[in-house]
Amino acid sequence: MSGVNQSQAGGQGSKPGDFEAVRKSVIDLLKQPDYDDGSAGPVLVRLAWHSAGTYDVETDTGGSNGAGMRYEAEGGDPANAGLQNARLFLEPVKRQHPWITYSDLWTLAGVTAIRAMGGPEVSWRPGRTDYVDDSKLPPRGRLPDAAQGAAHIRAVFYRMGFGDREIVALSGAHNLGRCHAGNSGFEGKWVNNPTRFSNQYFRLLLSEEWTEKTVPESGALQFASVDPVTEEELMMLPTDIALTTDPEFAKYVRMYAEDKALFFEDFSRAFAKLMELGIRRDAEGRVTNTDNEKGGYRS
Ligand code: ZEM
């Protein structure tokens, strides 16, 4: 078919560096009537978080740079089960904007989805590369285990460089999406409207009576409550409940339950920090990690 150029055929070709065009393409794919609660948004947020949440301050390994989840060593970590859906949702966007790196695309898709679902604007900067340094591959087991308690949560997030207040703020992402027994062993959603970002998760943590429940498909232990308005069953993970039983965490849960604007502000700052873990920049904001010289997009 002569005469059909790429941009006409794809409809949305873009110039290298046009991140606004990428954001638009991400927004266009969010509506997915046949998937979960009708949106790709929550799983995109989880992809961004898991791509970055492997970071270890001490050894400077892990983090979003490199998009290592494309490969079995990281992508096949049981903690990342289900995130292949998020990566598949983004493949057409990568085809429309082939100049963007996967590591920039995954993080940008996460912050775009948060905003599109009614959450705060999260500042985001480009420049990540897709070069994977095998000597810096994060070992499996760095992401949090939902069956554990406050000490484990602190160990994992302190390793990334976060403090207690940031931990609770970030946990507010469980306003979004759901658990799938086939992915994690846990089942159900935290809030009624899991595609709308709010502080409802914190309010439910405090207002509901959460009772232990075993998930029939997996034997996993989680917490359940019936929403008084919709009479739907909602869930909490053991790690979610730990935020209310640990006195220091509980302080922030109460704060965010009472003040949505404060939650949005803190979440936005903490999520931006998460997306930047392991990325070093010069005064102009250009990424200076040595890996960068070995490939990937440079603005
Ligand atoms: Zn989650 N998360 N998470 N999380 N998470 C799940 C789903 C989602 C933990 C966890 O084990 C799980 C953060 C922190 C922690 C999201 C965002 C963020 C699921 C369900 C589990 C088991 C997966 C499944 O079955 O498909 C634990 C233990 C955490 C800390 C202690 C942080 C921080 C997040 C972002 C800032 C999101 C959006 C989902 C929903 C995904 C979806 O597919 O709907």
Residues whose N, C-alpha, C, O or C-beta is under 5 A from the ligand:
A	BS01	ZEM	P42 V43 V45 R46 W49 A81 G82 P144 D145 A146 I153 L170 S171 A173 L176 G177 R178 C179 H180 N183 S184 F186 T239
